[in-house]
Amino acid sequence: MTRTAWLLGPVALAAAAAVTLSTTSAPPPPGDLPFSEPDLVNPLRGQYENLLTGPFPQTSELNRDLPAWPGVADVSVRIPWSFLQPKDPRTVPADAADTEKYSFDQLDTYIADAAKQGKRVGFRVTAFNSCCDATKPGDVVTTAPAWLRTLPGASTTAVKDGVSYVIPRWNDAAYLDAFTGLVEALGRRYDRDERVAVFEFSGYGDFSENHMSFARDSLGAPGPAPERSRAELGYFSQYRDQTLTAASANRLVGTTLRAFRSTQIVSPMGNPEIARLLLRDHPDLAGLRRPVGIRADSLGGMEIFPTWAQNRWSQYVIDRDPLIGVLAQRYRTAPVLSEWSPQLLTGGTDLEYYRRGANDVVRQHVSSTSSTGFPAQSRPERMTAEQYELWERANKYAGYRYSAATLGPRTTDDGRRVLDVRWTNAGSAPTHDRWTVTYDLLDTLGRVRASIPGAVDLAGLLTTEPYAGAPAVPPAAEVTDTVELPYLRPGTYSLRVRVQWDERKPDATHTVDLPPMALAQTGRDTGGGYPAGTVELGR
């Protein structure tokens, strides 16, 4: 595999560890794991289970003869508001417990079931979904609670071909009171739950995707024209797909940031005002443990960098708005969770769709790809060999793919004996969770003689090299971790590396213990460690 080196700045030396003695078997020689091998199953990388649909291809009747995916570590669900709050809040005492006001049973079940399988959950709440159940004249399409329609001013009903679409009035105070109250309750229940990895910004737009293109295109109800958008919305909107005001965006964003301080928040970035608040300008950003990440719901169908931030005719691009740079940097420093688009939004063939998706995974540093949405999953369609290769590469390239190998010991100018370990990330993105690296030195009998904490910053290991395009492998990033060696007798030692998940939530209501990271190298032992070479220590 061709690798392009990228060396970070100096790495602080770790404190020498105490020498220990335990017995194990000597590790086998190290070796890299090529992309042709089954994918690595790790948190927030690669394929994830979307919408209660297991990994492809084994869930596709027409594609089950393709190699089964080895597994997934994450589950993403969308839950209708009506499921969470069936009771009219006007009938419940204001001081009632959250369990009296809301129904958490279904979401609790999703989370518990995933935890039993060693998976974590991310979720969003939808107040309006324009599809995708079959509809006929006389049907009512809504994911909002029935009582919302009886709340004066909180919703509107649009009729198209005899089908009624109940849409919240996104800027109505009664709607905002009800929905922000729900988000606050969800935060109280799930923010400190380690089984919940991600909360997706919710409360505005079709599928909570922060736009109302459906109303513009299908219901004849566009947002304000560009020349009137600043006056009516409080920010510039060019494509008439936005109806949320700046004040309403500020309220939804603030509530979300305060409710989920300890949980990774992600959001679609199609609304520039929501993006501004979530990425840079809202005062409650200071309370987050992790920067807000990206939710991209158009993988394959179109570019996943939002139109307002990259189209040459966008006023934000013409004006060189600094927010574009902030957004571009966030694709490198926070999770980018993608979903394959069910439509070829920019035209072309299925093969071009998969190639675009694979390219965007690498170029936009995508961490995760959905198990649903692409043509061979959303339609009764058989993948060709060429399509499968591109789809497989997109999933395997997504996220982090680390390996480690010793460069050997050396003596520094001031006389200290140190060990250099080269780390490589051959994936599209770094990890965005916290992990703890430990190096074990084993003697020739396989006994652990020393354990040394690593100092490498895995989250910072990301290449700056350009990507040539699929089917090429992503350019890799490399860094050297330097740790101080304790005193050991002269001799030959084997180096073993272990990477343990450590993304703990303060005062957790539920905890999880995830297995050590799967590295892109051979020789994993029963404790999750990997051989990383031989260390010769002289006198």
Secondary structure, DSSP 8 states (H G I E B T S, - for coil): --------S----B----EEEEE--------B--TTS-----TTSEEEEETTB--TTTT-GGGTTS------SEEEEEEEHHHH--S-GGGS-TTS-HHHH---HHHHHHHHHHHHTT-EEEEEEES-----S---TT-EE--S-GGGGGSTTSEEEEEETTEEEEEE-TT-HHHHHHHHHHHHHHHHHHTTBTTEEEEE--SSSGGGSS--HHHHHHSS-----HHHHHHHHSS--SSS-----HHHHHHHHHHHHHHTSSSEEEE---SHHHHHIIIII-GGGGG-SS--EEEEEEETTS-SS-HHHH-TT-HHHHTT-HHHHHHHHHHHHS-EEEEE-SS-TT---HHHHHHHHHHHHHHTT--EEESS-SHHHHSS----HHHHHHHHHHHHHSS--EEEEEEEEEE-TTS-EEEEEEEEE-SSS---S-EEEEEEEE-TTSEEEEEEE----GGG----S----TTS----EEEEEEEE-----SEEEEEEEEEEE----TT-SB---------SBS---TTS-EEEEEEEE--
